[in-house]
């Protein structure tokens, strides 16, 4: 059973869990720590910087990235625990932890500059940053797939946890893949390509322009569809399905019943 599978969030238990995760993957835990530090910077930015971009304070987006990435890397560290080989742990840990840290720093840099981090091709620098982030996320996706395949091939006595981890990784890969749809030009953008070089390529919102009325904090559109919704929920399947498995275990249900309920939960979450 992974070392993070402890119940109460007591300080001593939390420190013990973090030490256990550090032994599994130091780079992933270090990436989470970097996100905490950068998150503090973003909170200070929210307090002192009144600028607004796309209908939200400029520092909201990097703050959301900090929270999401911290959850992602810690969740991945938990799921890597059963892997026997250090090579896969090292490659996945350093690759995912390092690249997600760099990407989030770039998002914060663009917030500091007061410009969009994604879809922004208005200058050579902005286009380079946007393209670099796309390459990095593609590598992170591939490394997450490597982790899933390695886990699938790893024999373990805790078959229920393995099922939950594979469900979570599968949902995460699917949710991350939704992000590629955001990079496609909208019909309006495509129509303008012949007239002038595009300054924005891609969008979150479907059926309405980006930057309109959105839900608090997350900013998801209330005027149309929003690809960030399945992207967000898919990415965090990495935490949701293992947490469901832990809850089912605490209910002391028979293993077969736990497996069936986990499958129902996975299909429902995917829906």
Buried (B, 14 or more C-beta within 10 A) or exposed (E): BBBBBBEEEEEEEEEBBBEBBBEBBBBBBBBBBBBEEBBEBBEEBBEEBEEEBBEBBBBBBBBBBBEBBBBBBBBBBBBBBBBEEEEBBEBBBBBBBBBBBBBBBBBBEBBBEEBBBBBBBBEEEBBEBBEBBBEBBBEBBEBBBBBBEBBEEBEBEBEBBBBBBBBBBBBBBBBBEBBBBBBEBBEEBEEBEEEEEBBBBBBBBEEBEBBBEBEEEEBBBEEBBBBBBBBBBBBBBBBBBBBBBBEBBEEEEEEEEBBEBBEEBBEEBBE
